[in-house]
Amino acid sequence: MYLNGLKLINFRNYKELEIIFDKGFNFLVGNNAQGKTNLVEAIYFLSAGKSYRTSMDTELVGWGSSALYIKGNMEKNKGSKAIEIGIRGNNKKVKVNGVELNKRGELLGNLTTVIFSPDELKLVKEGPSYRRRFMDQEIIQIKPSYYYVLNSYNKVLFQRNSLLRDALPGKVNDDTLAVWDKQLVGYGARLIFNRIQFIERLSTIARLMHRKITNGEEELEIHYLSCIDINGDKSLSDIHRELNISLERNRNKDIKTGVTNFGPHREDLSVNINGIDTRKFGSQGQQRTAALSMKLSEIELMKSETGEYPILLLDDVMSELDKSRQKYILENLAQVQTFITCTHLSEVMEKRYTQGKVFYVNSGIISSED
């Protein structure tokens, strides 16, 4: 899979842009605040139907404009595809090959991306919500139907919490709570089932990749900290039964606190290097490398699941990596279309110059070297 062309109208600081990319490395070079990240953001937007930098679509519309338009032309094993997104006010239209989509979920899986930016360090350093988001976002790209399960679970969770919060002390309607519990367990069991499968595969790939990146000096271990006991082979029905029992066991606590204290929305991952908790005791370099290994592992996992490599977006991270890690990335991603933003080409990147294309970005104007 690769993106061969992109068209932007009134997207961020791009008034109008049409650009053709290389199938391999695409280096976006320029000073800060010139539009490099905006270009990466546009590619991600075509993939996810939303930005990774803001939750407000209106913030993407260029200054002084009332609407924006994005179009990406891509090549996949099964042929060409064109994705178009237009935004005017609060109205967003998405088309794939000229057919308008009714829901965001229909877009997912058409163009798959893996993004690594400075914020991705939070994957290891910060709280559980970042690691849950990591699991969910990547499973969605592999299995778009997971998006609907996750969305449904969150809606039921909201309703259940509203019931618990708004009820008078000791006056929760048991019949209504039972209705929400049944739905919560149904959707929650499917979330856990998919997360188990995902982390089992990802942890194996990430361990091998981390070993290569660190020249065998470090052993990375990723474990899924589920809300239920997941030891041994668990079927969906097994998970459903255990989740239901645990939710009932916590019901009195939920009623007392006015919130759902148990479920997939409270899960986490443990990330250890050489048996030590990386979040608490790892150096910044170890945390960065662990996050990098996890993100790069997604590439191989997506390839094994979908038959195609995703597009890799490296936004302002190469300068954070030493030469050996830069070299590893550039030498092992020859089959992956990669976009790299940077203020200048490092010595390692210059050696890969001939295997890609360099674009110079200046105030929303892009020039290239052929």
C-alpha positions as CSV (number, residue, x, y, z in Angstrom):
1,M,0.0,0.0,0.0
2,Y,1.2,3.5,-0.8
3,L,-0.1,7.0,-1.2
4,N,1.0,8.3,-4.6
5,G,-0.7,11.7,-4.6
6,L,-2.3,14.2,-2.3
7,K,-4.4,17.3,-2.9
8,L,-5.1,19.9,-0.2
9,I,-7.3,23.0,-0.4
10,N,-7.5,25.3,2.6
11,F,-6.0,22.7,5.0
12,R,-4.1,24.4,7.8
13,N,-1.5,26.6,6.2
14,Y,-1.9,25.0,2.7
15,K,-4.0,27.2,0.5
16,E,-3.7,24.8,-2.4
17,L,-1.3,21.9,-2.9
18,E,-1.0,19.0,-5.3
19,I,2.0,16.7,-4.7
20,I,3.3,13.3,-5.9
21,F,5.1,11.1,-3.4
22,D,7.8,8.4,-3.6
23,K,6.9,4.8,-2.9
24,G,9.7,4.6,-0.4
25,F,11.1,7.4,1.8
26,N,9.6,10.9,1.7
27,F,11.7,13.4,3.7
28,L,9.8,16.6,4.6
29,V,12.5,19.1,5.5
30,G,12.1,22.6,6.9
31,N,12.2,24.9,9.9
32,N,9.6,24.6,12.6
33,A,6.0,25.9,12.0
34,Q,6.3,25.7,8.2
35,G,3.8,23.0,7.6
36,K,5.6,19.7,7.8
37,T,3.5,18.2,10.5
38,N,0.3,19.6,8.8
39,L,1.1,17.5,5.8
40,V,1.5,14.3,7.9
41,E,-1.7,15.2,9.7
42,A,-3.5,15.4,6.4
43,I,-2.4,11.9,5.5
44,Y,-3.4,10.6,8.9
45,F,-6.8,12.3,8.5
46,L,-7.4,10.4,5.3
47,S,-6.7,7.2,7.2
48,A,-8.7,7.8,10.4
49,G,-11.2,10.4,9.5
50,K,-10.0,12.6,12.3
51,S,-6.8,14.4,13.4
52,Y,-4.3,13.1,15.9
53,R,-3.6,16.7,17.1
54,T,-7.1,18.1,17.7
55,S,-10.6,16.8,18.2
56,M,-12.1,19.9,16.5
57,D,-12.3,19.4,12.7
58,T,-12.9,23.2,12.3
59,E,-9.4,23.9,13.5
60,L,-8.1,22.2,10.3
61,V,-9.7,24.8,8.0
62,G,-7.2,27.3,6.8
63,W,-7.3,30.8,8.3
64,G,-9.9,33.0,6.6
65,S,-11.6,30.1,4.8
66,S,-14.9,28.4,5.4
67,A,-14.2,25.0,4.0
68,L,-11.4,22.5,3.3
69,Y,-10.9,19.6,0.9
70,I,-8.5,16.7,1.0
71,K,-8.0,14.0,-1.6
72,G,-5.5,11.1,-1.5
73,N,-4.9,8.7,-4.4
74,M,-3.5,5.3,-3.2
75,E,-2.4,2.0,-4.6
76,K,-3.3,-1.3,-2.9
77,N,-2.9,-4.9,-3.9
78,K,-6.5,-4.9,-5.0
79,G,-6.2,-1.8,-7.1
80,S,-6.4,2.0,-6.9
81,K,-8.5,4.0,-4.4
82,A,-9.3,7.6,-4.0
83,I,-10.3,9.1,-0.6
84,E,-11.9,12.5,-0.4
85,I,-12.8,14.5,2.7
86,G,-14.6,17.8,2.7
87,I,-15.4,19.9,5.7
88,R,-17.7,23.0,5.8
89,G,-18.7,24.2,9.2
90,N,-19.8,21.1,11.2
91,N,-20.6,19.2,8.1
92,K,-18.1,16.6,7.0
93,K,-18.4,14.4,3.8
94,V,-16.2,11.4,3.1
95,K,-16.0,9.6,-0.2
96,V,-14.1,6.5,-1.3
97,N,-13.9,6.1,-5.1
98,G,-16.7,8.7,-5.4
99,V,-19.1,6.9,-3.1
100,E,-20.2,8.9,0.0
101,L,-19.8,7.1,3.3
102,N,-22.5,7.3,5.9
103,K,-20.3,6.5,8.9
104,R,-16.7,7.1,9.9
105,G,-16.3,3.4,10.5
106,E,-16.7,2.7,6.8
107,L,-13.5,4.7,6.1
108,L,-11.4,2.7,8.5
109,G,-9.1,0.1,7.0
110,N,-9.0,1.7,3.5
111,L,-5.7,3.5,4.2
112,T,-3.8,2.2,7.2
113,T,-1.1,4.3,8.9
114,V,1.3,4.0,11.8
115,I,2.3,7.3,13.4
116,F,5.2,8.0,15.7
117,S,5.5,11.5,17.1
118,P,7.0,12.9,20.3
119,D,3.6,12.4,21.9
120,E,4.0,8.7,21.5
121,L,6.4,8.6,24.4
122,K,3.3,9.0,26.5
123,L,2.5,5.4,25.5
124,V,5.1,4.2,28.0
125,K,5.5,7.2,30.4
126,E,1.9,8.2,31.1
127,G,-1.2,6.5,32.5
128,P,-3.2,3.5,31.3
129,S,-5.5,5.5,29.0
130,Y,-2.7,6.0,26.5
131,R,-2.0,2.3,26.3
132,R,-5.7,1.4,26.0
133,R,-5.9,3.9,23.2
134,F,-2.9,2.3,21.5
135,M,-4.5,-1.1,21.6
136,D,-7.9,0.1,20.4
137,Q,-6.5,2.3,17.5
138,E,-4.4,-0.4,16.1
139,I,-7.0,-3.2,16.4
140,I,-9.5,-0.9,14.6
141,Q,-7.1,-0.7,11.6
142,I,-6.7,-4.5,11.5
143,K,-10.3,-5.2,12.2
144,P,-12.6,-2.2,11.5
145,S,-15.6,-3.9,13.0
146,Y,-13.9,-3.4,16.4
147,Y,-14.6,0.3,16.1
148,Y,-18.4,-0.3,16.4
149,V,-17.9,-2.6,19.4
150,L,-15.8,0.0,21.2
151,N,-18.2,2.8,20.3
152,S,-21.1,0.8,21.6
153,Y,-19.3,-0.2,24.8
154,N,-18.5,3.5,25.5
155,K,-22.1,4.5,24.9
156,V,-23.5,1.8,27.3
157,L,-20.8,2.7,29.9
158,F,-21.9,6.4,29.7
159,Q,-25.5,5.4,30.3
160,R,-24.7,3.1,33.1
161,N,-22.6,5.7,34.8
162,S,-25.3,8.3,34.4
163,L,-27.8,5.9,36.1
164,L,-25.4,5.3,39.0
165,R,-24.5,9.0,39.3
166,D,-28.0,10.4,39.1
167,A,-29.8,7.9,41.4
168,L,-30.6,8.8,45.0
169,P,-28.5,7.0,47.5
170,G,-29.7,3.4,47.7
171,K,-32.4,4.0,45.0
172,V,-30.8,2.6,41.9
173,N,-33.3,1.0,39.6
174,D,-32.1,-2.7,39.5
175,D,-34.1,-3.6,36.4
176,T,-32.6,-0.7,34.4
177,L,-29.1,-1.4,35.7
178,A,-29.5,-5.1,34.7
179,V,-30.3,-4.0,31.1
180,W,-27.1,-1.9,30.9
181,D,-25.0,-4.6,32.6
182,K,-26.1,-7.2,30.0
183,Q,-25.0,-4.9,27.1
184,L,-21.8,-3.9,28.9
185,V,-20.8,-7.5,29.4
186,G,-21.6,-8.4,25.8
187,Y,-19.6,-5.6,24.2
188,G,-16.9,-5.7,26.9
189,A,-16.2,-9.4,26.4
190,R,-15.6,-8.8,22.6
191,L,-13.2,-6.0,23.4
192,I,-11.2,-8.2,25.8
193,F,-11.2,-11.1,23.3
194,N,-9.7,-9.0,20.6
195,R,-7.2,-7.3,22.9
196,I,-5.9,-10.7,24.0
197,Q,-5.3,-11.8,20.4
198,F,-3.7,-8.4,19.5
199,I,-1.3,-8.2,22.4
200,E,-0.2,-11.9,22.1
201,R,0.9,-11.3,18.5
202,L,2.3,-7.8,19.1
203,S,4.4,-8.7,22.2
204,T,6.2,-11.4,20.2
205,I,7.1,-9.1,17.3
206,A,8.0,-6.2,19.6
207,R,10.3,-8.4,21.7
208,L,12.3,-9.5,18.6
209,M,12.4,-6.0,17.2
210,H,13.6,-4.5,20.4
211,R,16.3,-7.1,20.7
212,K,17.5,-6.1,17.2
213,I,17.4,-2.3,17.9
214,T,19.4,-2.7,21.2
215,N,21.8,-5.2,19.7
216,G,20.6,-7.9,22.1
217,E,21.3,-5.9,25.2
218,E,17.6,-5.4,26.3
219,E,14.6,-7.7,26.5
220,L,11.2,-6.1,26.1
221,E,8.2,-7.7,27.6
222,I,4.6,-6.5,27.0
223,H,1.8,-8.0,29.1
224,Y,-2.0,-7.3,28.9
225,L,-3.3,-6.4,32.3
226,S,-6.9,-7.4,31.8
227,C,-9.7,-6.8,34.2
228,I,-10.3,-10.6,34.3
229,D,-8.0,-13.6,34.6
230,I,-6.8,-14.3,31.0
231,N,-4.4,-17.2,31.8
232,G,-4.9,-20.1,29.5
233,D,-7.0,-20.3,26.3
234,K,-10.2,-18.3,26.9
235,S,-13.1,-18.5,24.5
236,L,-15.4,-15.5,24.0
237,S,-18.0,-17.3,26.1
238,D,-15.5,-17.9,28.9
239,I,-14.6,-14.2,28.9
240,H,-18.3,-13.2,28.8
241,R,-19.0,-15.4,31.9
242,E,-16.0,-14.2,33.9
243,L,-16.8,-10.5,33.1
244,N,-20.4,-10.9,34.1
245,I,-19.4,-12.5,37.5
246,S,-16.9,-9.8,38.2
247,L,-19.3,-7.0,37.3
248,E,-21.9,-8.4,39.6
249,R,-19.3,-8.7,42.4
250,N,-18.5,-5.0,42.0
251,R,-22.1,-3.8,41.8
252,N,-22.4,-2.6,45.4
253,K,-19.2,-0.6,45.0
254,D,-20.4,0.9,41.8
255,I,-23.7,2.0,43.5
256,K,-21.8,3.5,46.4
257,T,-19.3,5.4,44.3
258,G,-21.7,6.3,41.4
259,V,-19.3,5.0,38.7
260,T,-18.4,1.7,37.0
261,N,-15.2,0.6,38.7
262,F,-14.6,-2.5,36.7
263,G,-14.3,-3.4,33.0
264,P,-12.2,-3.0,29.9
265,H,-12.2,0.8,30.4
266,R,-9.9,0.2,33.4
267,E,-7.4,-2.1,31.7
268,D,-3.7,-1.5,31.1
269,L,-0.4,-2.9,29.6
270,S,2.8,-3.5,31.5
271,V,6.0,-2.6,29.6
272,N,9.1,-4.1,31.1
273,I,12.8,-4.0,30.0
274,N,15.0,-6.7,31.4
275,G,12.3,-7.4,34.0
276,I,12.0,-3.8,35.2
277,D,8.9,-1.6,34.9
278,T,9.9,0.8,32.2
279,R,7.3,3.4,33.1
280,K,8.6,3.8,36.7
281,F,12.3,3.0,36.4
282,G,13.3,3.1,32.8
283,S,15.5,5.9,31.5
284,Q,14.1,8.3,28.9
285,G,16.1,6.5,26.2
286,Q,14.7,3.2,27.3
287,Q,11.2,4.6,27.3
288,R,11.7,6.1,23.8
289,T,13.1,2.8,22.4
290,A,10.3,0.7,24.0
291,A,7.7,3.0,22.4
292,L,9.5,2.9,19.1
293,S,9.6,-0.9,19.2
294,M,5.9,-1.1,20.0
295,K,5.0,1.3,17.2
296,L,7.2,-0.4,14.6
297,S,5.8,-3.8,15.5
298,E,2.5,-2.6,14.3
299,I,3.8,-2.5,10.8
300,E,4.7,-6.2,10.7
301,L,1.5,-7.1,12.5
302,M,-0.7,-5.2,10.0
303,K,1.2,-6.8,7.2
304,S,0.6,-10.3,8.6
305,E,-3.1,-9.5,9.2
306,T,-4.0,-7.5,6.1
307,G,-1.4,-8.7,3.5
308,E,-0.2,-5.1,3.0
309,Y,2.2,-2.8,4.8
310,P,0.7,0.4,6.3
311,I,2.2,3.8,5.7
312,L,4.6,5.0,8.4
313,L,4.5,8.6,9.6
314,L,7.5,9.7,11.6
315,D,6.8,13.2,12.8
316,D,9.8,15.0,14.3
317,V,11.3,12.0,16.0
318,M,14.4,11.2,14.1
319,S,16.4,13.9,15.9
320,E,15.4,12.2,19.2
321,L,17.1,8.9,18.1
322,D,20.8,8.1,18.0
323,K,22.5,7.1,14.8
324,S,22.1,3.3,15.4
325,R,18.4,3.6,15.8
326,Q,18.0,5.9,12.8
327,K,20.0,3.4,10.8
328,Y,17.8,0.5,12.0
329,I,14.7,2.4,10.8
330,L,16.0,3.3,7.5
331,E,17.6,0.0,6.7
332,N,14.6,-2.1,7.7
333,L,11.7,-0.2,6.1
334,A,12.6,-0.5,2.5
335,Q,9.2,-2.0,1.7
336,V,7.2,0.6,3.7
337,Q,6.2,4.0,2.4
338,T,7.6,6.3,5.0
339,F,7.1,10.0,5.7
340,I,9.8,11.7,7.8
341,T,9.6,15.3,9.0
342,C,12.9,16.9,10.1
343,T,14.6,20.3,10.2
344,H,17.6,18.9,8.3
345,L,18.8,15.6,6.8
346,S,21.1,13.8,9.2
347,E,24.2,11.9,8.0
348,V,22.2,8.6,8.2
349,M,19.3,10.1,6.3
350,E,21.5,11.5,3.5
351,K,22.8,8.0,2.8
352,R,19.2,7.0,2.1
353,Y,18.6,10.1,0.0
354,T,18.8,8.1,-3.3
355,Q,16.1,5.7,-2.1
356,G,13.4,8.3,-1.7
357,K,12.5,11.9,-2.3
358,V,13.2,15.1,-0.4
359,F,10.6,17.9,-0.1
360,Y,11.5,21.3,1.3
361,V,8.6,22.9,3.2
362,N,8.5,26.7,3.7
363,S,5.3,28.5,4.9
364,G,3.0,26.0,3.2
365,I,5.0,26.0,-0.1
366,I,6.7,22.8,-1.0
367,S,9.6,22.3,-3.4
368,S,11.4,19.0,-4.2
369,E,14.6,17.6,-5.5
370,D,14.1,14.9,-8.2
